[in-house]
Amino acid sequence: MLYNLQQNLQITQNQDEEDRELLMRLAPLYQQDREQAIQEGEQRGLETGIQEGERLVVENLLKVRFGEIDNELQAIIEALLMLPPQEFTPLLLQLSREELINRFC
């Protein structure tokens, strides 16, 4: 809204002193909100990237150990991803297919 107000005031050229003062007071708030939104977006993007990376690691380990990922293995991926990588990695490397399915289904 502040951005629209600023644009409207610049277009109309009929800015009175009150409009300019209001704009000057609101501009830092707008900038602060904008920077916060950008930071939150970057954080969400980073979190999504990490989650996708962990999913790829789990899927690749399952493929290397057991070949293609069938429906039973697919069903345990979400449960594995609930664990931190330092916990799910040894399980994927040490447990048999049946042990993984029994533990996470």
MODELLER restraints for C-alpha pairs under 7 A, 6 or more apart:
rsr = mdl.restraints
at = mdl.atoms
rsr.add(forms.Gaussian(group=physical.xy_distance, feature=features.Distance(at['CA:2:A'], at['CA:30:A']), mean=6.61, stdev=0.5))
rsr.add(forms.Gaussian(group=physical.xy_distance, feature=features.Distance(at['CA:6:A'], at['CA:23:A']), mean=6.74, stdev=0.5))
rsr.add(forms.Gaussian(group=physical.xy_distance, feature=features.Distance(at['CA:9:A'], at['CA:15:A']), mean=6.07, stdev=0.5))
rsr.add(forms.Gaussian(group=physical.xy_distance, feature=features.Distance(at['CA:55:A'], at['CA:81:A']), mean=6.95, stdev=0.5))
rsr.add(forms.Gaussian(group=physical.xy_distance, feature=features.Distance(at['CA:61:A'], at['CA:92:A']), mean=6.76, stdev=0.5))
rsr.add(forms.Gaussian(group=physical.xy_distance, feature=features.Distance(at['CA:62:A'], at['CA:69:A']), mean=6.81, stdev=0.5))
rsr.add(forms.Gaussian(group=physical.xy_distance, feature=features.Distance(at['CA:63:A'], at['CA:69:A']), mean=6.08, stdev=0.5))
rsr.add(forms.Gaussian(group=physical.xy_distance, feature=features.Distance(at['CA:72:A'], at['CA:101:A']), mean=6.93, stdev=0.5))
rsr.add(forms.Gaussian(group=physical.xy_distance, feature=features.Distance(at['CA:73:A'], at['CA:101:A']), mean=6.87, stdev=0.5))
rsr.add(forms.Gaussian(group=physical.xy_distance, feature=features.Distance(at['CA:76:A'], at['CA:101:A']), mean=6.59, stdev=0.5))
rsr.add(forms.Gaussian(group=physical.xy_distance, feature=features.Distance(at['CA:76:A'], at['CA:104:A']), mean=5.54, stdev=0.5))
rsr.add(forms.Gaussian(group=physical.xy_distance, feature=features.Distance(at['CA:76:A'], at['CA:105:A']), mean=6.19, stdev=0.5))
rsr.add(forms.Gaussian(group=physical.xy_distance, feature=features.Distance(at['CA:79:A'], at['CA:104:A']), mean=6.12, stdev=0.5))
rsr.add(forms.Gaussian(group=physical.xy_distance, feature=features.Distance(at['CA:80:A'], at['CA:88:A']), mean=6.06, stdev=0.5))
